[in-house]
Amino acid sequence: MIRALRTALAVICAIGLVLPPLAQAAPMTVTVPAGTKVPIRFLAAMDSRTAKVGQGVNFRVSEDVVVNGRVVVRMNTPAVGIVDAVNPPGSLGKNARVHISSLRTTAVDGRRIGLRPVEISPEGLRQAKDTGGAVAAGTAGLVLLGPVGIAAAVLVRGGHVSIPAGTVGVAFTAANLPVRAR
């Protein structure tokens, strides 16, 4: 009788230890809201001097994306996009820009997650300062030097953008999406 009680108690304890992790690991549908941050890491360098429209851009998700305590996108999941516009530097200190669209990654349940387009520019890596300086120079040039000052401001060129491999940026989910997450 004591042996039967010990066996029953051992079985109950084993069930008590096994059930909570099983219940916790059960998949649950979570809605990933539009605008959820997805940190992405560039796998290759990107430069506005060499970027071409139609060029593919490869990323990796740089950390787990968690919604309601559940992982919906795992760290190191591939993400891809396509360059759809390259704007060279311009006058008045206007910097180059590279626009990447058709961004997507994959959720833990295999569903594709669309991401909003991203624009890569020097301002995207640090606060804008060149354009303001050029506009201020143009205004000062107009006041102090007349037409010659305006011509000088127009000659102030913006810069190219160059992003090294490994740079981490942030993309955002484009729409609400239900995901079966653990």
ABEGO torsion letter per residue (X at the ends): XAAAAAAAAAAAAAAAAAAAAAAAABBBBBBBBBGBBBBBBBABBBBAAABBBGBBBBBBBABBBBBGGBBABBBGBBBBBBBABBBBBBBGGBBBBBBBBGBBBBBAAGBBBBBBBBBBBAAAABBBAAAAAAAAAAAAAAAAAEAAAAAAAAABBBBBBBBBBGBBBBBBBABBBBBBBX
